[in-house]
Amino acid sequence: MKRLTNTLFVIFLMTNILFGQVQLPTFQYLTVAPKTVKNNENIEITISVFDSIYGIRNLAVSIFNPENENIFQVLVRSTDYVGNNTYKANYRISEWAVSGVYKVGDLVVINNNDNILRNLTTLDSFTVVSSAPDNVPPTISNVKLYVDTLNPGDSLKCEFEIIDVGSGLHHLWFDLYDPITGMANYEVRFF
């Protein structure tokens, strides 16, 4: 009987090594506190998740503004572990955040065997009461391209003027479209 048990264990171990073990992390809950915040205040996101076989490597959750735009992804690190399968991370509300209900969702959990658990639903929410929202988008003007025809390996030089009268620029990028497919194949990011 002992020999059969050892043989079965070796077969299980070899199958696990050769074909990989798919063991998804287990999500328990996510909460946000406090439920109402002002500009420049922090929220604390608490996530309870565990993986009894491989352990948790990475966690991330997205924050959506009142217009349902994904404005930020909070990365939760192993140093945010507080015990009892619980992680806590802080997020500071921008001084220019608009008033309204912000949703927290799109949870992604990756264990140490690269198995991924995704929960794409809204898991909690909080309300921002803003004292100085920035509701005016940046303006772009004086766009100039200095090349008419590009060949592979050529550089593209462009100039433009961007003005933002409120919170400043958070991201700046543009897409280059393939003339044959009409699809954006290249993204140029500045910050």
C-alpha positions as CSV (number, residue, x, y, z in Angstrom):
1,M,0.0,0.0,0.0
2,K,2.8,2.4,0.8
3,R,4.5,1.8,-2.5
4,L,1.2,2.6,-4.4
5,T,0.8,5.8,-2.4
6,N,4.4,6.9,-3.2
7,T,3.8,6.1,-6.9
8,L,0.6,8.1,-7.1
9,F,2.4,11.1,-5.4
10,V,5.2,10.9,-8.0
11,I,2.6,10.7,-10.9
12,F,0.8,13.7,-9.4
13,L,4.0,15.7,-8.9
14,M,5.2,14.9,-12.5
15,T,1.8,15.9,-14.0
16,N,1.9,19.1,-12.0
17,I,5.5,19.9,-13.2
18,L,4.8,18.9,-16.9
19,F,1.3,20.4,-17.4
20,G,1.2,23.1,-14.7
21,Q,-1.4,23.4,-12.0
22,V,-4.2,25.8,-12.5
23,Q,-5.3,26.9,-9.0
24,L,-6.9,30.3,-9.0
25,P,-6.7,32.6,-6.0
26,T,-9.8,32.9,-3.9
27,F,-11.4,36.4,-3.6
28,Q,-13.4,37.1,-0.4
29,Y,-14.2,40.8,-0.3
30,L,-13.1,44.4,-1.1
31,T,-14.0,47.5,0.9
32,V,-13.3,51.2,0.7
33,A,-13.2,53.6,3.7
34,P,-14.2,56.2,4.3
35,K,-17.2,56.3,2.1
36,T,-17.1,60.1,1.7
37,V,-13.8,62.1,1.0
38,K,-12.7,65.5,-0.1
39,N,-9.9,66.5,-2.4
40,N,-6.4,65.6,-1.2
41,E,-7.8,63.0,1.3
42,N,-6.9,59.3,1.3
43,I,-9.1,56.3,0.9
44,E,-8.1,52.9,2.2
45,I,-8.8,49.9,0.0
46,T,-9.0,46.6,1.9
47,I,-8.9,43.4,-0.1
48,S,-9.2,39.9,1.3
49,V,-7.9,37.2,-1.0
50,F,-5.9,34.0,-0.6
51,D,-4.2,31.2,-2.4
52,S,-3.5,28.2,-0.1
53,I,-1.2,26.5,-2.6
54,Y,1.0,29.1,-4.3
55,G,0.4,32.4,-2.5
56,I,-0.4,35.8,-3.9
57,R,2.1,37.7,-6.0
58,N,0.2,40.8,-7.3
59,L,-3.1,42.5,-6.8
60,A,-4.5,45.5,-8.7
61,V,-7.8,47.3,-8.7
62,S,-9.2,50.1,-10.8
63,I,-10.9,53.3,-9.8
64,F,-13.6,54.8,-12.1
65,N,-14.7,58.4,-11.9
66,P,-18.4,59.5,-12.1
67,E,-18.2,59.4,-15.9
68,N,-17.2,55.7,-15.7
69,E,-13.7,56.4,-17.0
70,N,-10.9,54.4,-15.6
71,I,-8.8,57.0,-13.9
72,F,-6.3,55.0,-11.9
73,Q,-5.1,51.5,-11.1
74,V,-4.1,50.9,-7.6
75,L,-1.3,48.3,-7.4
76,V,-1.2,46.4,-4.1
77,R,2.2,45.0,-3.1
78,S,3.2,42.2,-0.9
79,T,4.3,44.8,1.6
80,D,0.6,45.9,1.9
81,Y,-0.2,42.5,3.5
82,V,-1.6,43.0,7.0
83,G,-2.3,39.4,7.9
84,N,-5.4,37.1,7.8
85,N,-5.4,37.0,4.0
86,T,-5.9,40.8,3.9
87,Y,-4.1,43.6,2.0
88,K,-4.6,47.3,2.5
89,A,-3.5,50.1,0.2
90,N,-4.1,53.9,0.3
91,Y,-5.0,56.1,-2.6
92,R,-4.9,59.9,-2.4
93,I,-7.8,61.7,-4.1
94,S,-6.6,64.4,-6.6
95,E,-7.0,68.0,-5.6
96,W,-8.9,68.4,-8.9
97,A,-11.2,65.4,-8.6
98,V,-14.8,66.1,-9.6
99,S,-17.6,65.5,-7.2
100,G,-19.6,62.3,-7.5
101,V,-19.6,58.6,-6.9
102,Y,-16.4,56.8,-7.8
103,K,-16.5,53.0,-8.4
104,V,-13.8,50.5,-7.4
105,G,-13.6,47.3,-9.4
106,D,-11.8,45.3,-12.1
107,L,-9.8,43.3,-9.5
108,V,-6.9,41.4,-10.9
109,V,-5.1,38.8,-8.6
110,I,-2.0,36.9,-9.8
111,N,-0.6,34.0,-7.7
112,N,3.0,32.8,-7.7
113,N,2.2,30.2,-10.4
114,D,1.0,33.0,-12.8
115,N,-2.7,32.0,-12.5
116,I,-4.9,35.0,-12.9
117,L,-8.2,35.7,-11.2
118,R,-10.2,38.7,-12.7
119,N,-13.4,40.2,-11.2
120,L,-14.6,42.8,-13.7
121,T,-17.6,44.0,-11.6
122,T,-17.9,47.0,-9.3
123,L,-16.9,45.8,-5.9
124,D,-17.4,49.0,-3.8
125,S,-17.7,52.8,-4.2
126,F,-17.0,56.1,-2.5
127,T,-18.2,59.7,-2.9
128,V,-15.9,62.7,-3.5
129,V,-17.2,66.1,-2.4
130,S,-14.9,68.4,-4.4
131,S,-14.0,71.9,-3.5
132,A,-12.1,72.7,-6.7
133,P,-13.0,70.4,-9.6
134,D,-11.2,70.7,-12.9
135,N,-14.0,70.3,-15.5
136,V,-12.2,72.0,-18.4
137,P,-10.1,69.7,-20.8
138,P,-6.7,70.8,-22.0
139,T,-6.4,72.5,-25.4
140,I,-4.1,71.4,-28.2
141,S,-3.0,73.8,-30.9
142,N,-0.3,74.6,-33.4
143,V,0.3,70.9,-34.3
144,K,3.0,70.6,-36.9
145,L,4.5,67.5,-38.6
146,Y,7.9,68.0,-40.2
147,V,7.9,64.9,-42.5
148,D,5.6,64.2,-45.4
149,T,6.7,60.6,-46.1
150,L,8.1,58.1,-43.7
151,N,10.1,55.1,-44.5
152,P,10.9,52.3,-42.0
153,G,13.4,53.5,-39.5
154,D,12.8,57.2,-40.2
155,S,12.2,59.6,-37.3
156,L,9.0,61.7,-37.0
157,K,9.3,65.2,-35.7
158,C,6.3,67.0,-34.5
159,E,5.5,70.1,-32.4
160,F,2.4,71.1,-30.6
161,E,1.2,73.4,-27.9
162,I,-0.8,72.1,-25.0
163,I,-2.4,74.3,-22.4
164,D,-4.3,73.2,-19.3
165,V,-5.6,75.9,-16.9
166,G,-6.6,73.6,-14.0
167,S,-5.0,70.5,-12.7
168,G,-2.2,70.2,-15.2
169,L,-1.4,67.3,-17.6
170,H,-1.5,63.8,-16.2
171,H,-0.8,61.8,-19.5
172,L,0.1,62.8,-23.0
173,W,0.1,60.4,-25.9
174,F,-0.9,60.1,-29.5
175,D,-1.5,57.1,-31.9
176,L,0.0,56.6,-35.3
177,Y,-2.4,54.9,-37.7
178,D,-1.4,52.4,-40.3
179,P,-2.5,53.8,-43.7
180,I,-3.4,50.3,-45.1
181,T,-5.4,48.9,-42.2
182,G,-6.5,52.2,-40.7
183,M,-5.7,50.9,-37.2
184,A,-3.6,52.5,-34.6
185,N,-0.5,50.4,-34.5
186,Y,1.9,52.7,-32.6
187,E,1.4,54.7,-29.5
188,V,3.8,57.5,-28.6
189,R,3.8,58.3,-24.9
190,F,5.4,61.4,-23.4
191,F,4.5,60.9,-19.7
